[in-house]
Amino acid sequence: MVSQPPELPEDDVSPIVVEKQKVPPPMPGLQGSAADVRSLERHVCPECGGKGEWDPGKRKLICPYCGTEFDRVAPPPLPDITEHDLDAMLAQLGDKAHTLDTAERRVQCTHCHAVLTRTAENVASSCDFCGSPELLAYEDIEAPVKPESLLPASLTKEQAYHALKKFLGSKWFAPNDLKKRNLVDRIHGVYLPYWTFDAAAECPWTADSGTYYYVTRTRRGPDGKTQTYRERKTRWRPASGHVSTWFDDVTVSGSRGIDPGILQRLEPYPTKDLVPYETRYVSGWDVEHYQVPLLQAARTGFGSMEGMLREMCAREVPGDTYRNLRIHPQYSRKTFKHILAPIWLIAYQYKGQTYQGAMNAVTGTTYAHFPKSAWKIAFVVLIALIVIAIILFAMSR
């Protein structure tokens, strides 16, 4: 005996057409090619002549030598944050390189391959990412694009220190002596390179829409008696539809000097709080130059968009289930920005191994890799074995 849903007769396999469900919001205005960015000048202390460093807590420049607080004098008008045409820039990069004009030097770590912008007095210091002292001059950079906006750091080094100590203290498997170590001298402020991508997407889709129905069947049970049961089946019909949406600030990291697992846990960044690039914000901080070029980052970003579109289209398929979902995305008004995002980075060594940790210097999100205590792991394994033995003993009685 077959129980059929009355609204879906068995022979009804006509195609299902889903009307357009999403309408993109108004698109932002697009402007021309990248504007020029001022070089990383030195912000000189008016009292002693030392180089000022940006203090996120006081929102001022602080001289690390005499403690004088000062602002940048008579800053020129800042440009608006601009979205740049992606296709035009990719074509332009084939002929023209955009360099970040700076009197400071770039160095590359031979261990983790991070590229940093350093002041002359700090060029010989160790790598902020892995702690290696093996740094080489790095000036041969292919077709770089200038950062035009950034997220100013709003959390201090002291806040980062306490956040990291709290994070490590919350990890039961971390060695007890690690939790007691003083890590404050190993914390550094770093601006990381990011790409953001915007696009309008029109995405037709097709799929097989499945609706469940049940068939009543009989079978002979272990006692020889006849039993009835319900078997679920699926009726498939072709379906199609269309999704429209607008992607805003899909971010892709341009860094290769920090563990991707850490980076992902620090995201997202509040890109709506971006401000035009100004050198006072990065004064006293290391700036990593991007190592993921624009073309590669764009492929990653639009790959993420396609994944999100697939999820959107899957939600539009009617019925109880679906199969053979195919999407055909088309993008327009593709734009990008190159931005800088601040983190407080910790690189420390424990028993000869190097570990990384970081705090998002805007949101406070914190994550760190840490060593695992061998005796604590052994203790947990022992407890698990005891529990298993007790269960097996109880079952055998």
C-alpha positions in Angstrom: 0.0 0.0 0.0 1.4 3.4 -1.0 0.6 6.6 0.9 0.8 9.4 -1.6 0.7 13.1 -0.7 -2.4 14.5 -2.5 -0.8 17.8 -3.5 2.1 16.0 -5.3 0.7 13.2 -7.5 3.2 10.6 -8.5 3.3 11.6 -12.1 3.7 15.3 -11.5 7.4 15.9 -12.4 6.9 19.3 -14.0 9.9 21.7 -13.6 9.9 24.1 -10.6 10.9 27.6 -11.3 11.8 29.7 -8.3 11.5 33.5 -8.8 14.3 35.8 -8.0 14.6 36.0 -4.2 17.3 38.6 -3.5 17.7 42.1 -4.7 21.1 43.8 -4.3 21.3 47.1 -2.5 22.4 50.2 -4.3 26.0 49.9 -5.5 28.6 52.3 -4.1 30.2 54.8 -6.5 33.4 53.7 -8.1 36.4 55.9 -8.7 39.5 55.8 -10.7 43.0 54.3 -10.2 44.8 54.3 -6.9 45.6 57.7 -5.5 49.2 58.4 -4.4 50.0 57.6 -0.8 52.4 59.6 1.3 55.6 58.0 2.4 56.3 56.7 5.9 58.0 59.8 7.3 59.5 60.0 10.7 57.3 61.6 13.4 60.0 63.5 15.4 59.5 64.3 19.1 59.5 68.1 19.6 61.4 67.7 22.8 64.3 65.2 22.2 64.1 64.4 18.4 63.3 60.7 18.9 60.8 58.9 16.7 57.3 58.9 18.1 55.2 55.7 18.4 51.5 55.5 18.0 49.7 54.7 21.3 46.3 53.1 20.7 45.1 53.9 24.2 45.9 57.6 24.2 45.3 58.0 20.4 48.5 60.0 20.2 52.1 59.7 19.3 54.3 59.0 22.3 58.1 59.4 22.4 59.6 56.2 23.8 62.7 58.1 25.0 61.3 61.1 27.0 57.6 60.2 27.2 56.4 63.4 25.4 52.9 63.1 23.9 52.3 64.9 20.7 50.1 65.0 17.6 51.1 65.2 14.0 51.4 68.9 13.2 49.1 70.3 10.5 48.2 67.1 8.7 47.2 67.6 5.0 43.6 66.8 4.0 43.1 63.0 3.8 41.6 61.4 0.7 38.4 59.4 0.9 38.6 55.6 1.1 38.3 54.5 -2.5 37.1 51.2 -4.1 39.3 50.5 -7.2 38.2 48.8 -10.3 39.7 45.3 -10.1 39.9 44.4 -13.8 41.5 47.8 -14.6 44.1 47.4 -11.9 45.0 43.9 -12.9 45.5 45.1 -16.5 47.5 48.0 -15.3 49.8 45.9 -13.1 51.1 44.2 -16.2 52.7 47.4 -17.3 53.2 49.6 -14.2 54.4 48.8 -10.7 53.0 50.7 -7.7 55.6 51.0 -5.1 55.2 52.0 -1.4 57.5 55.0 -1.2 59.4 54.8 2.1 62.7 55.8 3.5 62.6 52.7 5.7 63.9 49.3 4.7 62.2 46.0 3.9 63.6 42.8 5.3 62.6 39.1 4.9 63.0 36.4 7.4 64.8 33.4 6.1 62.9 31.1 8.4 59.2 31.9 7.9 59.7 34.2 4.9 57.7 37.1 6.3 58.5 40.5 4.8 58.5 43.5 7.2 59.1 47.2 6.8 61.6 48.3 9.4 63.2 51.5 10.6 67.0 51.8 10.1 67.6 51.3 13.8 65.5 48.1 14.0 66.5 46.5 10.7 68.9 44.0 12.4 66.4 42.9 15.1 64.8 39.5 15.2 61.6 38.5 13.2 58.4 39.4 15.0 56.6 36.3 13.6 59.0 33.5 14.5 61.7 35.1 16.5 64.5 34.2 14.1 67.4 36.6 13.9 68.2 35.7 10.3 66.8 38.7 8.3 67.9 39.6 4.8 67.3 42.8 2.8 64.2 42.5 0.6 63.8 45.1 -2.1 62.9 43.1 -5.1 59.1 43.3 -4.8 57.0 42.6 -7.9 54.3 45.1 -8.9 53.2 46.1 -5.3 50.0 48.1 -4.7 49.9 50.8 -2.0 47.8 50.5 1.1 45.3 53.4 1.1 43.3 52.7 4.3 43.8 51.0 7.6 42.1 50.1 10.9 43.8 52.1 13.7 44.9 50.0 16.6 42.6 50.7 19.6 44.0 48.2 22.2 47.3 48.6 23.9 50.3 46.3 24.4 49.3 45.9 28.1 45.8 44.8 27.1 47.3 42.3 24.7 49.6 40.9 27.3 46.8 40.3 29.8 44.6 38.8 27.1 47.3 36.4 26.0 48.1 35.4 29.6 44.3 34.8 30.2 44.1 32.7 27.1 47.1 30.6 28.0 45.8 30.3 31.6 42.5 29.0 30.4 44.1 26.0 28.6 44.4 23.1 31.0 46.8 21.2 28.8 49.3 24.1 28.7 52.4 23.5 30.9 52.1 25.2 34.3 55.5 26.9 33.9 54.4 28.5 30.6 51.5 30.1 32.3 53.9 31.8 34.8 56.3 33.1 32.2 56.7 36.9 31.6 55.9 37.4 27.9 55.6 41.2 27.8 58.9 41.7 26.1 58.0 39.3 23.3 54.9 41.2 22.2 55.1 43.4 19.1 52.6 45.5 17.2 52.3 44.5 13.5 50.1 45.8 10.7 49.1 42.9 8.5 48.2 43.3 4.8 44.7 42.5 3.6 42.8 42.7 0.4 39.0 43.4 0.3 36.8 42.6 -2.6 33.3 43.9 -3.6 31.1 42.6 -6.4 27.5 42.4 -7.6 26.6 38.8 -8.3 23.8 37.4 -10.6 23.7 33.6 -10.2 21.2 31.4 -12.1 21.0 27.9 -10.7 19.5 24.5 -11.6 19.0 21.4 -9.4 16.9 18.4 -8.8 14.3 19.1 -6.1 13.4 16.2 -3.9 10.1 15.6 -2.0 9.8 12.8 0.5 6.9 10.4 0.4 6.4 7.0 2.2 5.5 3.5 1.0 4.0 1.0 3.3 5.7 -2.4 3.0 5.5 -5.8 4.8 8.2 -8.1 6.0 8.5 -11.2 8.1 9.9 -10.6 11.6 12.2 -12.9 13.7 9.2 -14.5 15.2 7.8 -15.5 11.8 5.0 -12.9 12.0 4.3 -10.4 9.2 5.2 -6.8 10.1 4.4 -3.6 8.3 6.8 -0.7 8.1 7.1 2.7 6.2 9.9 3.2 3.7 10.9 6.7 2.8 11.3 7.5 -0.9 12.1 10.7 -2.8 10.3 12.1 -5.8 12.7 14.1 -8.0 11.7 17.1 -10.2 13.9 19.6 -12.0 14.0 23.0 -10.5 15.7 26.3 -11.4 16.0 29.8 -10.0 18.1 32.9 -9.7 19.9 34.6 -6.8 21.1 38.2 -6.9 23.3 39.7 -4.1 26.0 42.2 -3.3 29.3 41.2 -1.7 30.9 43.9 0.4 34.5 43.7 1.8 35.2 40.0 1.4 38.6 39.9 3.0 41.7 37.9 1.9 44.9 37.9 3.9 48.1 39.1 2.1 50.3 37.7 4.8 52.4 34.6 4.7 54.4 35.3 7.9 51.8 34.2 10.4 50.0 30.9 10.8 46.8 30.9 8.7 45.1 29.1 11.6 45.8 32.1 13.9 44.7 34.6 11.3 41.3 32.9 10.7 40.6 33.0 14.5 41.4 36.7 14.7 38.9 37.6 12.0 36.6 39.3 11.2 37.9 42.9 11.2 35.4 45.8 11.3 36.1 47.2 7.8 33.4 49.8 8.2 35.8 51.5 10.6 38.6 52.0 8.1 40.2 55.3 7.9 42.4 56.8 5.2 46.1 55.7 5.4 48.1 58.0 7.6 51.6 57.4 8.8 51.1 58.4 12.4 49.0 55.3 12.9 51.8 52.9 11.9 54.6 54.9 13.6 56.5 52.6 15.9 54.7 49.5 14.5 56.1 47.0 12.0 54.3 46.8 8.7 54.3 43.5 6.8 54.4 44.0 3.0 51.8 41.8 1.2 53.2 38.6 -0.2 49.9 37.4 -1.8 49.6 39.3 -5.1 46.4 40.9 -6.2 45.6 38.3 -8.8 46.0 35.4 -6.4 44.0 37.2 -3.7 41.2 37.9 -6.1 41.0 34.3 -7.1 40.7 33.4 -3.4 38.2 36.1 -2.7 35.9 35.2 -5.6 36.2 31.5 -4.7 34.8 32.5 -1.3 32.0 34.4 -3.0 31.2 31.3 -5.1 31.0 29.2 -2.0 28.6 31.6 -0.4 26.5 31.8 -3.6 26.3 28.0 -3.6 24.9 28.1 -0.1 22.4 30.8 -1.0 21.2 28.8 -4.1 20.9 25.6 -2.0 18.6 27.4 0.4 16.4 28.4 -2.5 15.8 24.9 -3.8 12.2 23.9 -2.9 11.3 20.6 -1.4 12.9 18.4 1.3 16.3 17.8 -0.3 18.2 18.4 -3.5 20.9 17.0 -5.7 22.9 18.0 -8.8 23.0 21.7 -7.8 24.7 23.7 -10.5 25.4 27.4 -10.3 26.5 29.8 -13.0 27.7 33.0 -11.2 28.3 36.2 -13.1 30.1 39.2 -11.4 30.0 42.9 -12.2 31.3 46.1 -10.6 34.3 44.2 -9.2 36.3 46.4 -6.9 39.1 46.0 -4.4 41.0 47.8 -1.6 44.4 47.1 -0.1 44.2 47.7 3.7 46.3 47.3 6.8 44.9 45.6 10.0 46.7 45.7 13.3 47.5 42.8 15.6 49.6 42.4 18.7 51.8 39.4 17.9 53.6 37.1 20.3 56.4 34.8 19.2 57.9 32.7 22.0 60.1 29.7 22.4 59.4 26.8 24.8 61.9 23.9 25.1 63.4 24.7 21.7 60.1 25.1 19.8 58.7 28.4 18.5 55.0 29.2 19.0 52.9 32.0 17.7 49.9 33.9 19.3 48.2 37.1 18.5 45.4 39.5 19.5 43.3 41.5 17.1 44.3 45.1 18.1 40.8 46.4 17.2 38.3 43.8 18.5 40.4 42.0 21.2 39.9 38.5 19.8 42.9 36.4 21.0 44.3 33.1 20.0 47.7 31.4 20.5 49.4 28.1 19.8 50.8 26.5 22.9 52.7 23.4 23.9 50.9 20.5 25.5 51.9 19.1 28.9 52.9 15.4 28.5 52.0 14.5 32.0 48.5 16.1 31.7 47.9 14.2 28.5 49.0 11.0 30.1 46.8 11.7 33.1 43.7 12.1 30.8 44.6 8.9 28.9 44.9 7.0 32.2 41.5 8.3 33.4 39.9 7.3 30.1 41.4 3.8 30.3 40.1 3.4 33.9 36.6 4.5 32.8 36.6 2.0 29.9 37.8 -0.8 32.1 35.0 0.0 34.6 32.4 -0.1 31.8 33.7 -3.3 30.4 33.8 -4.9 33.8 30.2 -3.8 34.5 29.0 -5.2 31.1 30.7 -8.6 31.7 28.9 -9.2 35.0 
